[in-house]
């Protein structure tokens, strides 16, 4: 039977106790982690978010009724205990923060009983994720998840403090907004008052934060909920949290400066890690050429080598065709992997095909000096030797090549490089390598739509020196855009915005917008820009992804309190659900079953 805590007040959390409290009478409250009954001697571990403390009910120190009551405690009972802190009578537990002390109880109250949980509440559980997410309120009691969410809270608090000290104002922007189809798919909300009309949930506060700059607020930030109706993966959720900011009267270096210092502070305060400044920068073109990725992991080498000129005149048709079609031939050197079995190489070929490759050419340099290759018969000996030299190949190395259009080659080798790094255990989660990627292309060609689309968004400022190319060769125009990358993950991105109406109109023209379409989607912003708009720039971080990397987790679900699964559903609340037909009627909606 549950008892009241009336008259009791918690004095300490469990993990806050130490040898400094020896001799003090304290009151703790928490959950029973485990109960060990030795007959006349009962050990009870009590847990809260701060840690675990051992409570010892012992004949001669506690009365028989108290010991009997303690013996009946079960895992996850909620208890309040009053007792004296003493030095442990047994061996010190070095694995526990409170391992040198214990509590000798004077009073025990059972505040709430518990059924047997569907899985043990313990760190590094082997329970299937589907079960844990169904009972997420129990999963969240696990110490490792609690540490993650406390870290997340700490990051958010430090961000607020830092940005406030830098002159930023925290301002909320709307959740119910108009739909802007240019970008990812919106979540739509039907309006009851305006039948046939819909709100959209924001993919970001982009337009509103630019309007705040028009309104003279100078420096804005928000820890903002955002929504995208897109396919999920380990580092993506339908609803996610951004650290969002915008600054007036700044250029690229100003935004980078404040954000480098923000990251430096967070990593110092939360992890005790010193991030050296300035962080390295790399242009988009250099990143693609060296790593095949615009978010390269620079914790290891294995960089791409362009060997197009070396093989330009060889007789291997795969290389010949790639060069003739304006593509390239590039390779990576997996040091020490020359003895990789053929079956494993074949798996790498299949992996590469998943990224658009038609195949993968290879050279295995054996320790005995012999060479195994998938294409040696098409190459003269001097051509093969020149290729190996160009790849800096040595005995024991595995050389892998892709030949196709540049985008395909980059995608294939960029992904293959990471896959090999995983297999070769080159990725150290204790190492944090930051990198800025700058000078992105302003536009990218969309084959499906047969037009250019904005690589970031339509309000990104072109680099001034490239403005002359926007009519003649728009694909070569670089943007004043920048991403901050950590260990091969883009954790934030932003740009300098267009504030000149002529450039903005030209951007819409290149993107294929008619004047009516531009006004229809962005008219309020374009009108605001007629009334004096300052130069401005901004950046947004994925808070979930940042904390995931800091916590050394592989999924953002482990740093979000109540996440969704891959099909965007919630196993605990069973959302999304069907709704009462009356609600649909009020909204003027009906549901049609899809016909197969």
N, C-alpha and C positions, 0 to 999 in steps of 0.2 A: 504494500500500500504506500502510495507516494506521501511524503511528508512535506511540510512547509519549510521555507528557509527563513521564516519570520524570526527576527531577533539575531540573525547571522548576517555578517557583512564580509565579503571576500576581502582578505588583506593582501594576498599575493596570487599571481598566476603560478601554475605548477613549475614551469621552467625558469621562473625568475628567482627561485630560492637557491641559496648557496651557503657555503660554510659561514658566511657573514651573519646568517640568521640563527646559527646554533645557539640554543638556549631560549629562543623566542617562541611564544605561542602564536600560531598562525591559523588562518582559516583559508582552505582551498576549496574550489568547486570545479568539477569536471566529469569526465567519462571514465568508467572502469576499463582499462586496457586489458588487464588480465588479473586473475585471482588464483593464487597458489596456496592451497590449504594443506599444511603439514601436520595437522592434528594438534590443537592448542597453540599453533603458530600459523598465522595467516598473513601472507604477503599480498598486498593489493597495489597494483600500479595504476595511478590516476593520471589522465591525460587531458590537456587542453591545447589550444593553438600554440602555446609557448613551449610545450615539451611535456615530459613525464616525471613524476616524483613517486618514490616508493613509500608506502604506508605500511607499518608493521604492527599487527595486532598480536600481542604476546602475553601469555599467562604471567601474572605477577606485575605486568605493567598496564594491562587493560582488564576490566572486569569480564566475567564469563559471558554475560549477555551481549556485550559489545563484540566479543570474539565470535560468538554464535551468529550474530547479525552479519558480520563481515564475511563469514564462511558462505553465506547465501548469496553474496553479490555475484552478478554475472556480467559478461562483457557488454559494454555500452549502457549499463545502468548509469544514471546521472546522480552523483553524490556530492554532499558537502561534508567536509571533515575539519574538525578543530583539533589541533594537537601541537606538540612541542617538536621543534627541529633538533635532531641529534646527529652526531657523527655516526656513520654506518657501523654497526657492530660486526658485520661480515666484510667480505672483500669489497674494495672500491670498484665500481663499474665504470671503466674508462670510456665506454661507448656512450655514456649518458652524461649530459651537462650537469645533472644533479647527482651524479654517481657517487659522491663522497658523503652524502647525507641521506637521512630518512626522517619520516614523521612518526612519532609515537602518539597515537590518537587518544583524545579525551571524549570526543563526541562524533558520531556518524549519523547522518541523515540521508535516506534514499529519497531524492527529489523526484526521480522518474525511473520507472522500470523499462526494460527493453526486451523485445522478442529477439531470438537468435538472428543476427544479421545474415543476409544471403551470401555474404563473403566476408572474410576477415578484414578488419580495419588496420592495415599495416602498410609500410612503405614497400615500394617496388613490387606491388601485387602482381600475381600471375593471372588474376581473374580477367576474363574476356571483357573487352571494352564495352560491348553491347550491354552486358549485365551491369557494369559500373555506371554507364550513362543512364540506364533505366532507374537506378537507385542513386542518382547523382548526389543527393543530400547526404548519403552515407559515404560515397566516394570522396566527397569534399572534406570528410573528417580525417583522411589520411594525411600524415605529417608532410609528405613530399608535396602534395597538392596545396596544402595550407601554406607551405613556404613559398610556392610559386605565386599564389594570390597575394600574399603579404609583400613579396617582391614587386609585384605589379602595382600595388597601392603605393609603395615607396617611390617607384619610378614616377608615377603620376603626381605625387606630392612634390617631389624634387623639381619636376618640370614646371609645375605651377609657381613654385618659389623662385626658380631661376628666371623664368620669363617675366614674372612680375618685377623682379629687381632690374631687368633689362628694359623696363618701360612698356611692356606689353599689357594690354587690357583683355581680360577674359570676357567675351561676349558670346551669348548663345544665338544661333541662327535657327530658322524654322526646320521642322521635320516634315511637315506637309507642304510640298512645293509643286511647281509645274514640271511636267515631264520634258526631258531633253534627250531625244533619241540618239544623238551623236555620242557614242560611247558604249559602255556595257548596258545590259538589259535592266530596265527599272522595275522595282516593285511598285505596283499600282494600287491605289486606295480609292474605291468608288465614293462619290459624293451623294449623300441622301438629298441634300438641299438643292443640288444642281444635277438633276438626272442626266445620265449619259456623259457626265464629266468626271474626270479622275484627278486625284493628286498623285504625285510620285513621292516615294521616300528618297532622301538625298543619297546620291553616290559619293558626294563630298559637298562641303559648304562653298565650293569654288566661286560661284557668282556672287553670293552674299558677302564673302570676305573681300572681294574686289569692290563691291559697293560700299563696304565700310571704309575702304581707303578713300573712295570718292567723298565720303562723309567726314573725312578729316580725323579719323581715330588713330591714324599713324602706325600703330603696332597692335595687331589683334592676335589672340590665340584662343583655342577652344579644344577641349578633349571631347571629340564629337563622335556620336554614333552614326555610322554610314551603312548603306545597304546596296547590295548588288545581286541581281538574280542571275547568277552564273554558276557553272559547274564547279564543284568543290574539289579541294585537294588538301594535303596535310597542312599547308600554310594559308588556307583560304576558308572563309566562312561567309554565309549570306549576310550576316550583320557583323560588323567589325568596328573597331575603335581607332580613330585617327588623333594624333597630336597635330593639330592644324594651326598654321600661322600665316600671317601676311604682314609685309612691312612697306612703308612708303619712303620715297626719296632714297632708294638703295639700288645697287647693282649686284651682280653675281657674287663678288667677293664679300659683300656685307652679309648676305644671307649665309654663305658658307662659314664665315667667321663666328657668328652667333651660334650656329648649330654645332660647330666643332666644340665650342666651349660647353654647350649643353651636354653633349655626349661625354665629354671629358669629366664633367661634374657627376653625371649619373653613374658612370662606371667606377669612379673613385669612391663615391659615397655608398653605393650598393654592393659592389664586388671587391672594393679595395684594389682595383686595377688602374694603373696610370696609362692613359692614352696619350702618346706623344703627338704634339701639334707642331706645325700644320699636318693634317692628314694628306697622304699622297693623292694626286689627281691624275686622271688619264682621260684622253678624249675617247669618244665612242668609237671612232675609227681604229684607234690603237688597241682598244679593248677587244674589238672583234677580230682584228688581225692577229693579236697575240694569244687570245683565249677563246675565241669563237663565241663570246658571250658579252652582253652589255651589263652583266652583274658577275664579273669574274671572281672566283675564289683564288686569292693570291697567297693562301697559306702554303702552297706547293708550286713547283715549276711546271714541267711537262707542257711547255708552251707550243703553240702551233708554228710550224715552219712552212713558208710559202716556197714550194719547189717547182712552180709553174715553168720558170725559165729553164730549169735543169732538165725537165722532161719534155720540153716543147717539141723537140724533133725526134722523139723516140717512136717506136712502131707499136706500142701498146695502145690499142684502139680506145680504151676507156679514158686514158690520159689525153690522147689526141682529140677526141670528141669534146671533152670538157674545155680544152684550150680553144678549139675552133669555134665553140659556141659562146665565147666571151667569159667563160668561167675560170676556175683555177684548180690547181692540184696542191693540196696541203697535207701535212702529216704531223704526227706526234710520236715522240720517242718515249716508250715505256721502259725506263732503265731497269735492267736486271730481269726482264720478263721474257727473254728470248727462249727459254725452255718451256714456255706455256704450251700445254697439250693442244693438239689440233681441235679437239672437241670444244675446248674453252674459247679458242679463237673463233670457231664457228658461232658460238653464243654471242661473241662481241659483234660479229657480222649481223646477226639477227637483231641485236640491240640497235645497231646503226641504221638498219632498215626501218626501224620504228620512228626514226627522226628524218626520214625522207631519202636515205641513201639507197642506191640501186645495189650496192655491194660495198666491200671494204677490201682494199689491197693491203698486203702485209709482207714484211721481210723479217724473218727470225734469224738473228745473228748468233750462231751457236758458239759455245765456249771453245770448241775444238777448231774454230776458224771457218767452219762450213756455213753455207747460207741456205736457208729454206725460204722460198718465196712463192706467192700465188701467181706471179707474173714474170718471173725471171726469164722464161723462154721467149718473151717478147722484147727483151732488152739485150743490147750488146753488153759485154763485160765492162767496158769502160763507162757506159751509161749507168749501169748498176753501181759501180764503184763511186761515180760522181754523186749519185743520189744518196748513197750511204754517208758519204762525206758531208753533203749538205745537211743531213739530219744529225750529224755528229754521232753517228752510230758506232758502237764499240761491241766487242764480244759480250754476249749475254743480253743484248738489247732486243726489244721488239718494236719495229717501226710499222705504224699503221697509217694508211693514206685514204683520203676521200677526194673524189674528182667530180665536180658538178658546177652548177651556178654557185656564186659566192655564198648566198644565203643558206643553201643546202649544206655546203661544206662547213660553214661556221656552225650551223645547228648540230650537225652530226659530230664533228670533232669536239665541239664545246661540251656536248653531253657525254661523249665517250671519255673525254679527259676526266670528268667527275666520276664516272662509273669506275674507271681504272683506279682513281685515287681512293675510292671506297674499298675496292678489292685489295689494294696494296696498303691499306690502313695509313694513309697519309693525312687524314683529316683529324686534327687535334681540337677537340671542343674546348680545351682550356686556353686556346690561342684566339685572340680577337684581332682581326685585320680589317681595318676600315679603308675605304677607298671612295673618292668622288669620281663619277663618270660625268664628263661635260661634253658640250658641243654635239648633242644628239642631232640626227637629221630632223628637220622641221616636219617633214611629210614622209609618208610611206605609201607605196602604190598598192591599191586593193584590186586584185584581179576580178573578184566577184562583182564589185560595184563599178569596175572600170573607171576609177577615178582615184585621185590622191585623198588620203585621210590624214588627220593630224596625228603625229606619233604620240603627243601628250594631249593637248586639247586646242581648240581654235583660238585661244587667247594668248598663246605662247609667242614671245617676241623673237623674230629672226635675228641672227647676228647682223649688225649694221653693215659689215663689209660684204655680206652675201645678198643684200636686198636687190642688187641689180640683176641677180640670177632668177628672181621669183617668176618672171615672165618667160625667160628663155630656157631655163633648166631648173625647174622647181625642186627636182629630186636631189640637187646638190646643195640646197640651202640648209645651213646649220641653224640650230635653235639655241637661244640662251636658256637652255634647260640643263638640269643637273640632278643626278641621283646619288644618294649616299648608300653605299654597299657595305655589308658586313659579312665576311665569310661566305661569299657567293650568294647572298640574299639581298635583294633590294629592300632596305628598311624605310627609305623615304625618298621622295622625289618632288621636284618643283621647277619653277622657271621664273624668269622675268616676264612680266605681262605686257601685252600691247596696250599702249595708252594713246597712240596716235590714230585717229579715226580713218585716215587714208590707208594706213598699213592694215588696220583691221578689216576694212572693206576689201582690200586686195586679198587678204587671207581667205575671206569668205568666197571670193570669186574663184581662187585657186581650188578651194574645196568643193566647188560646184554648187554653192548655195545661190539661189536667186535672192534679190533684195527682199522679196516678200517672205521667203523662208527664214532669212536671217532675222528680219523684224519679228516674225511669228515666234521664233524660239528665244531670241535674246533681245527683243526690242527694249525692254526696261533697262537693260545694261547699256545698250547703245545710246539710249536717250540720256541716261545719267552721265555718260562720257561727254556729252555736249556742254556740260556745266562745270568744266574745270576738273580734270582728273590728274592726280600726281603720278609720276613714275612709281611703279610698285612691283613687288616680287614676293614670292611665298614658297612654302614647302609644307609637306604633310608626311608624317611618319605613320606606319602601321604599328600601333602600340602593342598589339597582340604578337606580331612577328618579332619585334624588338625584345620583348620579355621572354619569348620562347627561346631565342638565342642566348640571352643572358642566363636563363635557367637551364641551358643545355638540354632542352627537350627537343623531340623530333616532330611534334605536332602542336599547333596553336590551341588544340582542344585542351591541352594540359595546363594552359595559363588563362583559360576563360572559365568563369564559374559555371555557366549553363550553356554549353555549346550545342550545335547541331551536328548531325552525322552527314555522310556524303550525299544523301538525297535531300538535304536541307530540312530534315524532320528532326523533332525532339522526342527521343525515346521516353523521357520521363513524363512530359505533359501530353504526349501523343499529338502535338501540333505538327503540321496544320490539320485542322479538323473540318468536318462538314458543319454548316451552320443551319439554324432554324429557317425553314422556307419563308417565314414571316419577315426575317431580316433581309432576305434577298428581295422579297416583294417591295419592302420599303425603299430599297436601292434601285428598283426598276430592273433587276437582273434575273436571268434564268440560266440554269445549267443544262447544256446539251451534252448527252453522252456521245463520245467519239465512236464513229462506225468504223469497224475494221475493214 
